[in-house]
Amino acid sequence: MGNRPYGYTGNGQAIIEEEAEIVREVFRRYLDGESPLGTQDLTARGVTTSEGKTWQPENVRHLLSSNFVARRWVPERGPPSSIRSWRS
């Protein structure tokens, strides 16, 4: 996902709102039961990772399990343990 957390500036101190919307969407889709394999629509919409690359399932898993992002979503719970069991 690059040298910076997706959805945040390089120093991690400010939110990039356009990317934050994608972060919220990815988390909503996960909570609705969608697999990280469903990344084709992000690519079709022209959404890229923080490195400017197309989204792959491993990028989504990384985003969902990122302590940096997950702590801002659910501080007391962290990332769901089931993410570790996902496979490409």
N, C-alpha and C positions, 0 to 999 in steps of 0.2 A: 504494500500500500504506500510505498514511498517513505521518504524521510520525515514526513509530517503526518499526523493523524488526519484521516479524511474528515473534512468538516471543520477543521481548525487551521489557523494561520501557522506558519512555520515554527513559531515559538510556542504554539499551543495555548496562547492566552486569549485569542479572539476567535469567535465563531464566524465561519464563512456561510452565510445563510443559505445560499443556493445549494451547497453541499450538505448542509445540515438537514435540509428537506429530504435529500436522498437517504441520509442516515435514518431519519424518522421513518421513511417509507420502508427501508430494508428491515428495520425492527418490527414495524407493523406487520409486514408480510411474514416474518418469522413467527410472530405471535399468532398469526392466522393459520399457521401450519405449513407454510410454503417451504420447500427445500431450497438450499442455496444453489441448487443446479439451475434454478429459474432466473438466470442472469441475462438471457438473450434480449429481453425487452429493454434493459438498461443500455445495452450496446445499440439496439435499434433506435433508441431515442437520442443517441449521441452522448450519453453520460459516460465520462471516463473516470478512472481512478485518480488519485493525487499525483501519480506519475504520468498521467495522460494516456494510459493504456485502457484497453477494453476490460470490462469486468469478467472475472472468472469465478467459479464457485469458491476457490480458495481465498479470493479477495473478500467475498461476503462472509465466509467463516471467520476470517481475521477481523473484520469489522465487528461482527457480533461478539467475538470473544475478547476484543480489545479492552484491557482494564482502563485505559484512558477514556474511551467512549462509554463503556458499560457503567463505570462509576457515576457518570453524569446522568445515566438513565435510571439505574436502580442502585443507589449507593450501598444499601444494606445487603443486597443479594449478589451483586456481581454478575458475570455472564452465566447463562444456563449451562448446567453440566452436560446436557445432551449434545451441545455443539461439538464436544470432543469426539463424539461417536460418528459424526457425519463423514462420509467418504465422497470423493469426486466420482 
